[in-house]
Amino acid sequence: MELIVPEKKWTDERLDDLNTKVDDGFARVDKRFDKVDARFDKVDARFEKVDERFDAARGEMNERFDKVDAKFDKKFDWLIGSLLLSVLGILAAVIGPNVL
């Protein structure tokens, strides 16, 4: 069985170099995340605009449905009134001659 022996020792100087490399690497990663965060901020702003447009469309749609509901209410009121007058007319025609 053969033992693997490191060729170099980890001196303080080499450990400092490694530490610097690691710190530099994390600094680069932090910069990249800053760019990603900036992109997410742009995406958030775009979604806010989309939300505003949906809210405006929803408001317009509700106004239109309210107008349609009002038209149906008027027609329904007219229909009920006509039906009641028709029933009263039929009752008057049937009962009226018998009462006199």
Secondary structure, 3 states (H helix, E strand, C coil): CCCCCCCCCCCHHHHHHHHHHHHHHHHHHHHHHHHHHHHHHHHHHHHHHHHHHHHHHHHHHHHHHHHHHHHHHHHHHHHHHHHHHHHHHHHHHHHHHHHC
